[in-house]
């Protein structure tokens, strides 16, 4: 049980891992539906079709839901956070002079 703990604690996967998880889920669910219909047709039992499909769905959950390492191969390197000065109050041309609008200073004064 301790071996599976890191898989469920760190649920962060990258964007390409999310795309892979979606593709895998679609493919595995389609495969389990096809197999369950085939088994149900050969056995001539509708309940067997549902049981086989339920097993396929559970196996799909086991493959897709944990954050397996192959979903984390392309981590995104985010840019560092820039500190911006305190927001300034400025007059808006569309409002009366008595009202002020809150505007953030986004000038590049620090990048000299």
C-alpha distances in whole Angstrom, upper triangle without the diagonal:
4,5,5,7,10,11,11,13,15,17,20,21,25,28,28,24,25,28,26,23,26,28,25,24,28,28,25,27,30,29,27,30,33,31,31,34,35,33,35,38,38,37,39,37,36,33,31,32,30,27,27,27,24,22,23,22,19,18,20,18,15,17,18,17,14,16,15,17,20,21,21,24,27,26,29,31,33,36,37,38,42,43,46,49,49,50,54,56,58,61,60,63,63,63,65,66,65,61,59,56,52,52,50,51,50,52,52,53,51,51,54
4,5,5,8,10,11,11,14,16,19,20,24,27,27,24,25,28,26,24,27,29,26,26,30,30,27,29,32,31,30,33,35,33,34,37,38,36,38,41,41,40,43,40,39,36,35,35,33,30,30,30,27,25,26,25,21,21,22,20,17,18,20,18,14,15,15,16,20,20,20,23,26,25,28,29,31,34,34,35,39,41,44,46,47,48,52,54,57,60,59,62,62,61,64,64,63,60,57,54,51,50,48,49,48,50,49,51,48,48,51
4,6,7,8,10,11,13,15,18,19,22,25,25,21,23,26,23,21,25,26,23,24,27,27,25,27,30,29,28,31,33,31,32,35,36,35,36,40,39,39,41,39,38,35,34,34,32,29,28,28,26,23,24,23,20,19,20,18,15,16,17,16,12,13,12,13,16,17,18,20,23,22,26,27,29,33,33,35,39,40,43,46,47,48,52,54,57,59,59,62,61,61,64,64,64,60,57,54,51,50,48,49,47,49,48,50,47,47,50
4,6,5,7,9,11,12,15,16,20,23,23,19,20,23,21,18,22,23,21,20,24,24,22,24,27,26,25,28,30,29,29,33,34,32,34,37,37,37,39,36,35,33,31,31,29,26,26,25,23,21,21,20,17,16,17,15,12,13,14,12,9,10,10,12,15,15,16,19,22,21,24,26,28,32,32,33,37,39,42,45,46,46,50,52,55,57,56,59,59,59,62,62,61,58,55,52,49,48,46,47,45,48,47,49,46,46,50
4,5,6,6,9,11,14,16,19,23,23,20,20,24,22,20,23,25,23,22,26,27,24,26,29,29,28,31,33,32,32,35,36,35,37,40,40,39,41,39,37,35,34,33,31,29,28,28,25,23,24,22,19,19,19,16,14,15,16,13,10,11,11,13,16,16,16,19,22,21,23,25,27,30,30,31,35,36,39,42,43,44,47,50,52,55,54,57,57,56,59,59,58,55,52,49,46,46,43,45,43,46,45,47,44,44,48
4,5,5,6,9,11,13,16,20,20,17,18,22,20,18,22,24,21,22,25,26,24,26,29,29,28,31,33,32,33,36,37,36,38,41,41,41,43,41,39,37,35,35,33,31,30,29,27,25,25,23,20,20,20,17,15,15,15,13,9,9,9,10,14,14,13,16,18,17,20,22,23,26,27,28,32,34,36,39,40,41,45,47,50,53,52,55,55,55,57,58,57,53,50,47,44,43,41,42,40,43,42,44,41,41,44
4,6,6,7,10,11,14,17,18,14,15,18,17,15,18,20,18,18,22,22,20,22,25,25,24,27,30,29,29,33,34,33,35,38,38,38,40,38,36,34,32,31,29,28,27,25,23,22,21,20,17,16,16,13,11,12,11,10,6,5,6,8,11,11,11,14,17,16,19,21,23,26,27,28,32,34,37,40,41,42,45,48,50,52,51,54,54,54,57,57,56,53,50,47,44,43,40,42,40,43,42,44,41,41,45
4,6,6,10,12,15,18,19,15,16,19,18,15,18,21,19,18,22,23,21,22,26,26,25,27,30,29,29,33,34,33,34,38,38,38,39,37,35,33,32,31,28,27,26,25,23,21,21,19,16,16,16,13,11,13,12,9,6,7,9,11,14,13,13,17,19,18,20,22,23,27,27,28,32,34,36,39,40,40,44,46,48,51,50,53,52,52,55,55,54,51,48,45,42,42,39,41,39,42,42,44,41,41,45
4,6,9,12,15,18,20,17,17,21,20,18,20,23,22,21,25,26,24,26,29,29,28,31,33,33,33,36,38,37,38,41,42,42,43,41,39,36,35,35,32,31,30,29,26,25,25,23,20,20,20,16,15,16,15,12,9,9,11,13,16,14,14,17,19,17,19,21,21,25,25,26,29,31,33,36,37,38,41,43,46,49,48,51,50,50,53,53,52,49,46,43,40,39,37,39,37,40,39,41,39,39,43
4,6,8,12,15,17,14,14,18,18,16,19,21,20,20,23,25,24,25,28,29,28,31,33,33,33,36,38,37,39,42,43,42,44,42,40,38,36,35,33,32,31,29,27,26,25,23,21,21,19,17,16,16,14,12,9,7,9,10,13,12,10,14,15,13,15,17,18,21,22,23,27,28,31,34,35,36,39,42,44,47,46,49,48,49,51,52,51,47,45,41,38,37,35,36,34,37,36,38,36,36,39
4,6,10,13,14,11,11,15,15,13,15,18,17,17,20,22,21,22,25,26,26,28,30,30,31,33,35,35,36,39,40,40,41,39,37,35,34,33,30,29,29,27,25,24,23,20,19,19,17,14,14,14,11,9,7,5,9,10,13,10,10,14,15,13,15,17,18,21,22,23,27,29,31,34,35,35,39,41,43,45,44,47,47,47,50,50,50,46,43,40,37,36,34,36,34,37,36,38,36,36,40
4,7,10,12,10,10,13,14,12,15,18,17,18,21,22,22,23,26,27,27,29,31,32,32,35,37,37,38,41,42,42,43,41,39,38,37,35,33,32,31,29,27,26,25,22,21,21,19,17,16,15,13,11,10,7,10,10,12,9,8,11,11,9,11,13,14,18,19,20,24,26,28,31,32,33,36,39,41,43,42,45,44,45,48,48,48,44,41,38,35,34,31,33,31,33,33,35,33,33,36
4,7,8,6,7,10,10,10,12,15,14,15,18,19,20,21,24,24,25,27,29,30,31,33,35,35,36,39,40,40,42,40,38,37,35,33,32,31,30,27,26,25,23,21,21,20,17,16,16,14,11,11,10,6,8,9,9,6,5,8,9,8,10,13,14,18,20,21,25,27,30,33,34,35,38,40,42,44,43,46,45,46,49,50,49,46,43,39,37,35,33,34,32,34,33,36,34,33,37
4,6,5,6,9,10,10,12,14,15,16,18,20,21,22,24,25,26,28,30,31,32,34,36,37,38,40,41,42,43,42,40,39,37,35,34,33,32,29,28,28,25,23,23,22,19,18,18,16,14,14,13,10,11,10,10,7,6,7,6,5,7,10,12,16,18,20,23,26,28,32,33,33,37,39,40,43,41,44,43,44,48,48,48,45,42,38,35,33,31,32,29,32,31,34,32,31,34
4,5,5,6,9,10,11,13,14,15,17,19,20,21,23,24,26,27,29,30,31,33,35,36,37,39,41,42,43,41,39,38,37,34,33,33,31,29,28,28,25,23,24,23,19,19,20,17,14,15,15,12,14,13,12,9,9,10,8,8,8,12,13,16,19,21,24,27,28,32,33,33,36,38,39,41,40,42,41,43,46,47,47,43,41,37,35,33,30,32,29,31,30,34,32,31,34
4,5,5,6,9,10,11,12,14,15,16,18,20,21,22,24,26,27,28,30,32,33,34,36,37,39,40,41,40,38,37,36,33,32,32,30,27,28,27,24,22,23,21,18,18,19,16,13,15,15,13,13,12,10,7,8,8,7,9,10,14,15,19,22,24,27,30,32,35,37,37,40,42,43,45,43,45,45,46,49,50,51,47,44,41,38,36,34,35,32,34,33,36,35,33,37
4,5,5,6,9,10,10,12,14,15,16,18,20,21,22,24,25,26,28,30,31,32,34,35,37,38,39,38,36,35,33,31,30,29,27,25,25,24,21,20,20,18,15,15,15,12,10,11,12,9,9,9,7,4,6,7,8,9,11,15,17,20,23,25,28,31,33,37,38,38,41,43,44,47,45,47,47,48,51,52,52,48,46,42,39,38,35,37,34,36,35,38,37,35,39
4,5,5,6,9,10,10,12,14,15,16,18,20,21,22,24,25,27,28,30,31,32,34,36,37,38,36,34,33,32,29,28,28,26,24,23,23,20,18,19,18,15,14,15,13,9,10,12,10,11,12,11,7,9,11,11,11,13,16,17,21,23,25,28,31,32,36,37,37,40,42,43,45,43,45,44,45,49,50,50,46,44,40,38,36,34,36,33,36,35,38,37,36,39
4,5,5,6,9,10,11,12,14,15,17,18,20,21,23,24,26,27,29,30,31,33,35,36,37,36,33,33,32,29,28,28,26,23,24,23,20,19,20,19,15,15,17,14,11,13,14,13,14,14,12,9,11,12,12,13,14,18,19,23,25,27,30,33,34,38,39,38,41,43,44,46,44,46,45,46,50,51,51,47,45,41,39,37,36,37,34,37,36,39,38,37,40
4,5,5,6,8,10,10,12,14,15,16,18,20,21,22,24,26,27,28,30,31,33,34,35,34,32,31,30,27,26,26,24,22,22,21,18,17,18,16,13,14,14,11,9,12,13,12,11,12,9,7,10,11,12,14,16,19,21,25,27,29,32,35,37,41,42,41,45,46,47,49,47,49,49,50,53,54,55,51,49,45,42,41,39,40,37,40,39,42,41,39,43
4,5,5,6,9,10,10,12,14,15,16,18,20,21,22,24,25,26,28,30,31,32,33,32,30,29,27,25,24,24,22,19,19,18,16,14,15,13,10,10,11,8,6,8,10,10,10,12,10,7,11,13,14,15,17,21,22,26,28,29,33,36,37,41,42,41,45,46,48,49,48,50,49,50,53,54,54,51,48,45,42,41,39,41,38,41,40,43,42,41,44
4,5,5,6,9,10,11,12,14,15,16,18,20,21,23,24,26,27,28,30,31,32,31,28,28,27,24,23,23,21,18,19,19,16,14,15,14,11,11,13,11,8,10,13,13,14,16,13,11,14,16,16,17,19,22,23,27,30,31,34,36,38,41,42,41,44,46,47,48,46,48,47,48,52,53,53,49,47,44,42,40,39,40,38,41,40,44,42,41,45
4,5,5,6,8,10,11,12,14,15,17,18,20,21,23,24,26,27,29,30,31,30,28,28,26,23,23,23,21,18,19,19,15,14,16,15,11,13,15,12,10,13,15,15,15,16,14,12,15,16,17,19,20,24,25,29,32,33,36,39,40,44,45,44,47,49,49,51,49,51,50,51,55,56,56,52,50,47,45,43,41,43,40,43,42,46,44,43,46
4,5,5,6,8,10,10,12,14,15,16,18,20,21,22,24,25,27,28,29,28,26,26,24,21,21,21,18,16,17,16,12,12,13,11,8,10,11,8,7,11,13,13,13,15,12,11,15,16,17,19,21,25,27,30,33,34,38,40,42,46,47,46,49,51,52,54,52,54,52,54,57,58,59,55,53,49,47,45,44,45,43,45,45,48,46,45,48
4,6,5,6,8,10,10,12,14,15,16,18,20,21,22,24,26,26,27,26,24,23,22,19,18,18,16,13,14,14,10,9,11,10,6,8,10,8,6,9,12,14,14,17,15,13,17,18,19,21,23,27,28,31,34,35,38,41,42,46,47,46,49,50,51,53,51,53,52,53,56,58,57,54,52,48,46,45,43,45,43,46,45,49,47,46,50
4,6,5,6,9,10,11,12,14,15,17,18,20,21,22,24,26,26,25,23,23,22,19,18,19,17,14,15,15,12,11,13,13,9,11,14,12,10,13,16,17,17,20,17,16,19,21,21,23,25,28,30,33,36,37,40,42,44,47,48,47,50,51,52,53,51,53,51,53,56,58,58,54,52,49,47,46,44,46,44,46,46,50,48,47,51
4,6,5,6,9,10,11,12,14,15,16,18,20,21,23,24,25,24,23,23,21,18,18,19,16,13,15,15,11,11,14,12,9,12,14,12,11,15,17,18,18,20,17,16,20,21,22,24,26,30,31,35,38,39,42,45,46,50,51,50,53,54,55,57,54,56,55,56,60,61,61,58,56,52,50,49,47,49,46,49,48,52,50,49,53
4,5,5,6,8,10,10,12,14,15,16,18,20,21,22,23,22,21,20,18,16,15,16,13,11,12,11,7,8,10,8,6,10,11,9,10,13,15,17,16,19,17,16,20,21,23,25,27,31,32,36,39,40,43,46,47,51,52,51,54,56,57,58,56,58,57,58,61,63,63,59,57,53,51,50,49,50,48,50,50,53,52,51,54
4,5,5,6,9,10,10,12,14,15,16,18,20,21,21,20,18,18,16,13,13,14,11,8,10,10,7,6,10,9,7,10,12,11,11,14,17,19,19,22,20,19,22,24,25,27,29,33,34,37,40,41,44,46,48,51,52,51,54,55,56,58,55,57,56,57,60,62,62,58,56,53,51,50,48,51,48,51,51,54,53,52,56
4,6,5,6,9,10,11,12,14,15,16,18,20,20,20,18,18,17,14,14,15,13,10,12,13,9,10,13,13,10,14,16,14,14,17,20,22,21,24,22,21,25,26,27,29,31,34,36,39,42,43,46,49,50,53,54,53,56,57,58,59,57,58,57,58,61,63,63,60,58,54,53,51,50,52,50,52,52,56,55,53,57
4,5,5,6,8,10,11,12,14,15,17,18,19,19,18,18,16,13,14,14,11,9,12,12,8,10,13,11,10,14,15,14,14,18,20,22,21,24,21,21,25,26,27,30,32,35,37,41,43,44,48,50,52,55,56,55,58,60,61,62,60,61,60,61,65,66,66,63,61,57,55,54,53,55,52,55,54,58,56,55,59
4,5,5,6,8,10,10,12,14,15,16,17,16,15,15,13,10,10,11,7,6,9,8,5,7,10,9,9,12,14,13,14,17,19,22,21,24,22,22,26,27,29,31,33,37,38,42,44,45,49,51,53,56,57,56,59,60,61,63,60,62,61,62,65,67,67,63,61,58,56,55,53,55,53,56,56,59,58,56,60
4,6,5,6,9,10,10,12,14,15,16,15,13,13,12,8,9,11,8,6,9,10,8,9,12,12,12,14,17,16,17,19,22,24,24,27,25,24,28,30,31,33,35,39,40,43,46,47,50,52,54,57,57,56,59,60,61,63,60,62,60,61,65,66,66,63,61,58,56,55,54,56,54,57,57,60,59,58,61
4,6,5,6,9,10,11,12,14,15,15,14,15,13,10,12,13,10,9,12,13,10,12,15,15,14,17,19,18,19,22,24,27,26,28,26,26,30,31,32,34,36,40,42,45,48,49,52,55,56,59,60,59,62,63,64,65,63,64,62,64,67,69,69,65,64,60,59,58,56,58,56,59,59,62,61,59,63
4,5,5,6,8,10,11,12,14,14,13,14,11,9,11,11,8,8,11,11,9,12,14,13,14,17,18,18,19,22,24,26,25,28,26,26,30,31,33,35,37,41,43,46,49,50,53,56,57,61,62,61,64,65,66,67,65,67,65,66,70,71,71,68,66,62,61,60,58,60,58,60,60,64,62,61,64
4,5,5,6,8,10,10,11,11,10,10,8,5,7,8,5,5,9,9,8,11,13,13,14,17,18,18,20,22,24,27,27,30,28,28,31,33,35,37,39,42,44,47,50,51,54,57,58,61,62,61,64,65,66,67,65,67,65,66,69,71,71,67,66,62,60,60,58,61,58,61,61,64,63,62,66
4,6,5,6,9,10,10,10,9,11,9,6,9,11,9,8,12,13,12,14,17,17,17,20,21,21,22,25,27,30,30,32,31,30,34,35,37,39,41,45,46,49,52,53,56,58,60,63,63,62,65,66,67,68,66,67,65,66,70,72,72,68,67,63,62,61,60,62,60,63,63,66,65,64,67
4,5,5,6,9,10,11,11,13,10,8,11,12,10,11,14,14,13,16,18,18,18,22,23,22,24,26,29,31,30,33,31,31,35,36,38,40,42,46,47,51,54,55,58,61,62,65,66,65,68,69,70,71,68,70,68,69,73,75,75,71,70,66,64,64,62,64,62,65,65,68,67,66,69
4,5,5,6,8,8,9,10,7,6,10,10,8,10,13,13,12,15,17,17,18,21,22,22,24,26,28,31,30,33,31,32,35,37,39,41,43,47,48,52,54,56,59,61,63,66,67,66,69,70,71,72,70,72,70,71,74,76,76,72,71,67,65,65,63,66,63,66,66,69,68,67,70
4,6,5,5,5,6,8,5,4,8,9,8,10,13,13,14,16,18,18,19,22,23,24,25,27,30,33,32,35,34,34,37,39,41,42,45,48,50,53,56,57,60,62,64,67,67,66,69,70,71,72,70,71,69,70,74,76,75,72,70,67,65,65,64,66,64,67,67,70,69,68,72
4,6,5,7,8,11,9,8,12,13,12,13,16,17,17,19,21,21,22,25,26,27,28,30,33,35,35,38,36,36,40,41,42,45,47,50,52,55,58,59,62,64,66,69,69,68,71,72,73,74,71,73,71,72,75,77,77,74,72,69,67,67,66,68,66,69,69,72,71,70,73
4,5,8,10,12,10,10,14,14,13,15,18,18,18,20,22,22,23,26,27,27,29,31,34,36,35,38,36,37,40,41,43,46,48,52,53,57,59,60,64,66,68,71,72,71,74,75,75,77,74,76,74,75,78,80,80,76,75,72,70,69,68,70,68,71,71,74,73,71,75
4,5,8,10,7,9,12,12,12,14,16,17,17,20,22,22,23,26,27,27,29,31,33,36,36,39,37,37,41,42,44,46,49,52,54,58,60,61,64,67,68,71,72,71,74,75,76,77,75,76,74,75,79,81,80,77,75,72,70,70,69,71,69,72,72,75,73,72,76
4,7,9,8,9,12,13,13,15,17,18,19,21,23,24,25,27,29,29,31,32,35,38,38,41,39,39,43,44,46,48,50,54,55,59,61,62,65,67,69,72,72,71,74,75,76,77,74,76,74,75,78,80,80,76,75,72,70,70,69,71,69,72,72,75,74,73,77
4,5,5,7,9,10,11,13,15,16,17,19,21,22,23,25,26,28,29,30,33,36,36,39,38,38,41,43,45,46,49,52,53,57,59,60,63,65,67,70,70,69,72,73,74,75,72,74,72,73,76,78,77,74,73,69,68,68,67,69,67,70,71,74,72,72,75
4,5,5,7,9,10,11,13,15,16,17,19,20,21,23,25,26,27,28,31,34,34,38,36,36,39,41,43,44,46,50,51,55,57,57,60,63,64,67,67,66,69,69,70,71,69,70,68,69,72,74,74,70,69,66,64,64,63,66,64,67,68,71,70,69,73
4,5,5,6,9,10,11,12,14,15,17,19,20,21,23,25,26,26,29,32,33,36,35,35,38,40,42,43,45,49,50,54,56,56,59,61,63,66,66,65,68,68,70,71,68,70,68,69,72,74,73,69,68,65,64,63,63,65,63,67,67,70,69,68,72
4,5,5,6,8,10,11,12,14,15,17,18,20,21,23,24,25,28,31,31,34,33,33,36,38,40,42,44,48,49,53,55,55,59,61,62,66,66,65,68,69,70,71,69,71,69,70,73,75,74,71,69,66,64,64,63,65,63,66,67,70,68,68,71
4,6,5,6,9,10,11,12,14,15,16,18,20,21,22,24,26,30,29,33,31,31,35,36,38,40,42,46,47,50,52,53,56,59,60,63,63,62,65,66,67,69,66,68,66,67,70,72,72,68,67,63,62,61,60,63,61,64,64,67,66,65,69
4,6,5,6,9,10,10,12,14,15,16,18,20,21,22,24,28,28,31,30,30,33,35,37,38,40,44,45,48,50,51,54,56,58,61,61,60,63,64,65,66,64,66,64,64,68,70,69,65,64,61,59,59,58,60,58,62,62,65,64,63,67
4,5,5,6,9,10,11,12,14,15,17,19,20,21,23,27,27,30,29,29,32,34,37,38,40,44,45,48,50,51,54,56,58,61,61,60,64,65,66,67,65,67,65,66,69,71,70,67,65,62,60,60,59,61,59,62,62,65,64,63,67
4,5,5,6,9,10,11,12,14,15,17,18,20,22,25,25,28,27,27,30,32,34,36,38,42,43,47,49,50,53,56,57,60,61,60,63,64,66,67,65,67,65,66,69,71,70,67,65,62,60,59,58,60,58,61,61,64,63,62,66
4,5,5,6,9,10,10,12,14,15,16,18,20,23,23,27,26,25,29,30,32,34,36,39,41,44,46,47,51,53,54,57,58,57,60,61,62,64,61,63,61,62,66,67,67,63,62,58,56,56,55,57,55,58,58,61,60,59,63
4,5,5,6,9,10,11,13,14,15,16,19,22,22,26,25,24,28,30,32,33,35,39,40,43,45,46,49,51,53,56,56,55,59,60,61,63,60,63,61,61,65,66,66,62,60,57,55,55,54,56,54,57,57,60,59,58,62
4,5,5,6,9,10,11,12,14,15,17,21,20,24,23,23,26,28,31,32,34,38,39,43,45,46,49,51,53,56,57,56,60,61,62,64,62,64,63,63,66,68,67,64,62,59,56,56,54,57,55,58,57,60,59,58,62
4,5,5,6,9,10,11,12,14,16,19,19,22,21,21,24,26,28,30,32,36,37,41,43,44,47,50,51,55,55,55,58,59,60,62,60,62,60,61,65,66,66,62,60,57,55,54,52,55,52,55,55,58,57,56,59
4,5,5,6,9,10,10,11,14,17,18,21,20,19,23,25,27,28,30,34,35,39,41,41,45,47,48,52,52,51,55,56,57,59,57,59,57,58,61,63,62,58,57,53,51,51,49,52,50,53,53,56,54,53,57
4,5,5,6,9,10,10,12,16,16,20,20,19,22,25,27,28,30,33,35,38,40,41,44,46,48,51,52,51,55,56,58,59,58,60,58,59,62,64,63,59,57,54,52,51,50,52,50,53,53,56,54,53,57
4,5,5,6,9,10,12,15,14,18,17,17,20,22,25,26,29,32,34,37,39,40,44,46,48,52,52,52,55,57,58,60,58,61,59,60,63,65,64,60,58,55,53,52,50,52,50,53,52,55,53,53,56
4,5,5,6,8,11,13,13,16,15,15,18,20,22,24,26,30,31,35,37,38,41,44,46,49,49,49,52,54,55,57,55,57,56,57,60,61,61,57,55,52,50,49,47,49,47,50,49,52,51,50,53
4,5,5,5,8,11,12,16,15,14,17,20,22,23,25,28,30,33,35,36,39,42,43,47,47,47,50,52,53,55,53,56,54,55,58,59,59,55,53,50,47,47,45,47,45,48,48,51,49,48,52
4,6,6,7,10,10,14,14,13,16,19,21,22,25,28,30,33,35,36,40,42,44,47,48,48,51,53,55,57,55,58,57,57,60,61,61,57,55,52,49,48,46,48,46,49,49,51,49,49,52
4,6,7,9,8,12,11,11,14,16,19,20,23,26,28,32,33,35,38,41,43,46,47,47,51,52,54,56,54,57,56,56,60,61,60,57,54,51,48,47,45,47,45,47,47,50,48,47,50
4,6,8,8,11,11,9,13,15,17,18,20,24,25,29,31,32,36,38,40,43,44,44,47,49,50,52,51,53,52,53,56,57,57,53,51,47,45,44,42,44,41,44,44,47,45,44,48
4,6,8,12,12,10,13,16,18,18,20,23,25,28,30,31,34,36,38,42,42,42,45,47,49,51,49,52,51,51,54,55,55,51,49,46,43,42,40,42,40,43,43,46,44,43,47
4,6,9,11,9,11,15,17,17,19,22,24,27,29,30,33,35,38,41,42,42,46,47,49,52,50,53,52,52,56,56,56,52,50,46,43,43,40,42,40,43,42,45,43,42,46
4,7,8,6,8,11,13,13,16,18,20,24,25,27,30,33,35,38,39,40,43,45,47,50,48,51,50,51,54,55,54,50,48,44,41,40,38,39,37,40,39,42,40,39,43
4,6,6,7,10,13,13,17,19,22,25,27,29,32,35,37,41,42,42,46,48,50,52,51,54,53,54,57,58,57,54,51,48,45,43,41,42,40,42,41,44,41,40,44
4,5,5,7,10,11,15,17,20,23,25,27,31,33,36,40,41,42,45,48,50,52,51,54,53,54,57,58,57,54,51,48,44,43,40,41,39,41,39,42,39,38,42
4,5,6,9,11,15,17,20,24,26,28,32,35,37,41,42,43,46,49,50,53,51,54,53,54,57,58,58,54,52,48,45,43,41,42,39,41,40,42,40,39,42
4,6,8,9,12,16,18,22,24,26,29,32,34,38,39,40,43,45,47,49,48,50,50,51,54,55,54,51,48,45,42,40,38,39,36,38,37,40,38,37,40
4,6,6,10,12,15,19,21,23,26,29,32,35,37,38,41,43,45,48,46,49,49,50,53,53,53,49,47,43,40,38,36,36,34,36,35,37,35,34,37
4,6,10,12,15,19,21,24,27,30,33,36,38,39,42,45,46,49,48,50,50,51,54,55,55,51,48,45,42,40,37,37,34,36,35,37,35,33,37
4,6,9,12,16,18,21,24,27,30,34,36,36,39,42,43,46,44,47,47,48,51,51,52,48,45,42,39,36,34,34,31,33,31,34,32,30,33
4,6,9,13,15,18,21,24,27,30,32,33,36,39,40,43,42,44,45,46,49,49,49,46,42,39,36,34,31,31,28,30,29,31,29,28,31
4,6,9,12,15,18,21,23,27,29,30,33,36,37,39,38,41,41,42,45,45,46,42,39,35,32,30,27,28,25,27,25,28,26,24,28
4,7,9,12,15,18,21,25,27,28,31,34,35,38,38,40,41,42,45,44,45,41,38,35,31,29,26,26,23,24,23,25,23,21,25
4,6,9,12,15,18,21,23,24,27,30,32,34,34,36,37,38,41,41,41,38,34,31,28,25,22,22,19,21,20,22,20,19,23
4,6,9,12,15,18,21,22,25,28,29,32,32,34,35,36,39,38,39,36,32,29,26,23,20,19,16,18,16,19,16,15,19
4,6,10,13,16,19,20,23,27,28,31,31,34,35,36,38,38,38,35,31,28,25,22,19,18,16,17,15,17,14,14,18
4,6,9,13,15,16,20,23,25,28,28,31,32,33,35,34,34,31,28,25,21,19,15,15,13,15,14,16,13,14,18
4,6,10,13,14,17,21,22,26,26,29,30,31,33,32,32,29,26,23,19,17,13,12,10,12,10,12,10,11,14
4,7,9,11,15,18,20,24,25,28,29,29,31,30,30,27,23,21,17,15,11,10,10,11,11,11,9,12,15
4,7,8,11,15,17,20,21,24,26,26,28,26,26,24,20,17,14,12,8,7,7,9,9,10,9,12,15
4,6,9,12,15,18,20,23,25,25,26,24,24,22,18,16,13,11,8,6,8,9,11,10,10,13,16
4,6,10,13,16,18,22,23,22,24,22,21,19,15,14,10,9,7,7,10,12,14,13,14,17,19
4,7,10,13,15,18,20,19,20,19,18,16,12,10,7,6,4,6,9,12,14,14,15,18,21
4,6,10,12,16,17,16,17,15,15,13,10,8,6,5,6,7,10,12,15,15,17,20,21
4,7,9,13,15,13,14,12,12,10,6,6,5,6,8,10,13,15,18,18,20,23,25
4,6,10,12,11,12,10,11,9,6,5,7,7,10,11,14,15,18,18,21,23,25
4,6,9,8,8,6,8,7,5,6,9,10,13,14,17,18,21,22,25,27,28
4,5,5,8,8,10,8,7,6,9,10,13,15,17,18,22,23,26,27,29
4,6,8,8,11,10,10,10,13,13,17,18,19,20,24,25,28,29,31
4,7,9,12,10,11,10,14,14,18,20,21,23,26,28,31,32,34
4,6,8,7,8,9,13,14,18,20,22,24,27,28,31,33,34
4,5,6,8,11,14,16,20,22,24,26,29,30,33,35,36
4,5,7,10,14,15,19,20,23,24,28,28,31,33,34
4,7,10,13,16,19,21,24,25,29,29,32,34,35
4,7,10,13,17,19,22,23,27,27,30,32,34
4,7,9,13,15,18,20,23,24,26,28,30
4,6,10,12,15,17,21,22,24,26,28
4,7,10,13,15,19,19,21,23,26
4,7,9,12,15,16,18,20,22
4,6,9,12,13,15,17,19
4,6,9,10,12,14,16
4,7,9,10,12,14
4,6,8,9,11
4,5,6,8
4,6,7
4,6
4
